[in-house]
Amino acid sequence: MLDVEDWAEIRRLRRAEGMAISEIARVMGVARNTVKAALVAEGPPRYQRAPRGLLVDEFEPRIRELLAACPTMPATVIAERIGWPYSIRTLSGRVAQLRPLYLPADPAGRTSYEPGEIAQCDFWFPDIVVPVGFGHVRTAKQLPVLTMVTGYSRWSSAVLVPSRGAPDLYAGWWQLLEQLGAVPRVLVWDGEGAVGRWRRRQPELTAECHAFRGTLGAKVIICKPADPEAKGLVERFHDYLETSFLPGRSFASPADFNSQLQQWLTRANTRQHRVLGCRPADRLEADRAAMLTLPPVAPVVGWRSSQRLARDHYVRLDGNDYSVHPSAIGRRIEVTADLHRIRVWCDGRLVADHDRVWAKHQTIHDPEHLAAARTMRRQRLEVVRPSAETEVETRCLADYDALLGIDGGVA
């Protein structure tokens, strides 16, 4: 079975590189029919690999001690010192991973970017407190700002999202790409949990990230740990936000924050950039022309779930309960949500549509749903309980006396 990573790479080679099917089959080492199936598939194949540890893990503290004493010590010498009883290849891989942590710093040179080549993404956590309704407020760690900067034009974009979870991250990421109007060929991230991480000397993307990048036809790169220079563009953008956007501002709601942020970005992208010697807006068209086009079918992002609606006709999403029309009780419903709205569908019919609440532990009612529930409860009672107008026969007490053999004339 084709895994998610190969599926995503096949789609990238076709969309981004324009390679023929036969050439992709040769490069990937698969059959042409497999390539064709991957290109016409509506979604990524499901693949899950159970994590497992390595034998070298228990030797790592001693390896670190030896490297701290002598960072250039060969792996064969380390194997002798620690009494390594297994294959030297396994140990060499871990030593190569740990050795750079103990070597002197390696200064980086200046990097240049080609049009359409790259964009750097990250989360910014501004030191703010934002009211989110119902008397609640959220701090920076609870309300992150998703940011993106293109390499060639330095075009900057950002949006406040409800959480760092995968549904909100990819919904916000897709919103930024739609605003840009194109897809950079390479997207760079730090070790964000919902995107990927470095493991065993190589980057490991999540299944959600493979599905997202496969739909876009782009490549996602995860920066190595302790390497902030790899995404210096977006880090400098965060400093710019801290010093130029944030001071002296207050925000009435998340929508107000995003409104002020978009107005500021419009001005910021038309200001003279010292390194470029021009404005980001002056380079944007050339940058966008070299990028990939937006996919004809949008990637599946946001919250999605399926369940059977209980008698308590509410659904829970991100800590809040939202009412659903009681006509869907006992039936299968589909719950979808983005950064702004939550919708519930039943057999293709919209049975709930609410503004998404960014506060926590709230119950959101639709007056129409409550009125329909009251009406349905009354109708139910009329069926299971007879009305007051129903005539009930009254039995004569003498009949009971006769059945029990009691003479009615005796006191």
QUIWO-V286284 format. One line per field, one symbol per residue. ss: DSSP state (@ for helix, = for strand, . for the rest). phi: phi as a letter, one per 40 degrees, with the letter a starting at -180 (. if undefined). psi: psi as a letter, one per 20 degrees, with the letter a starting at -180 (. if undefined). Layout:
ss=???
phi=???
psi=???
This chain:
ss=...@@@@@@@@@@@@.....@@@@@@@@...@@@@@@@@@..............@@@@@@@@@@@@@@@.....@@@@@@@@.....@@@@@@@@@@@@..................=======....=====..====.....======.....=====.....@@@@@@@@@@@@@@@..=..====......====..====.@@@@@@@@@@..====.....@@@@@@@@@@@@@@@@@@........@@@@@@@@@@@@@@@...==....==@@@@@@@@@@..=..........======.....====..====..@@@...======...======..=======.......==..@@@@@@@@@@@@@@@@@@............@@@@@@@@.......
phi=.ccccccccccccccccgccccccccccgbccccccccccccacccaabccacbccdcccdccccccccaccdcccccccccgccbccccccccccccdccbcccbccccbbbcdgcaabbabbbccbbbcbgfgcbbccccbcbcbabccccgcbaaacbcaccddcccccccccccccgabdcbbbbcccdcbiacafgacbccccccccccccgbbbbbccdfbcccbccccccccccccbccdgbbbcadcccccccccccdcccbccccccgacdccbcccccccccccccbcccbgcaabacccdccbbbafgbbbcbdcccdgbcbbbbabcbbbbbbbfgbcbaabcccccbfbbbbbdcccccccccccccccccbccccccbcbccccccccccgbccccc
psi=pprhghghhghghgggikqqghhghggikrqhhggghhhiqhrqqpppppqqrqhigiigghghgghhhnhjpqhhhghghilojaphggghghghhhgiijqqqoqqrppqqqpjgqqpqrppnqmroppjrkjqqqaghinqopqppqggikpqqqppqhrjqgghghghghghhhhhjroqhpppqamphigrrppljqqoqrhhgggghhhhkrppppqqqlmhhhlhghghhghgghhhggpjqqphrhhhghghghgghghhijqppgghjaqhhhigghghhirqqqqhpqqorapprprpprhnmqqppliqppqqpiijpirpqppqqbihqpqpqoljpojpoqpppirqlqppqphhggghggghgghghhgipqrhippppoqphhghghhjkpoiip.
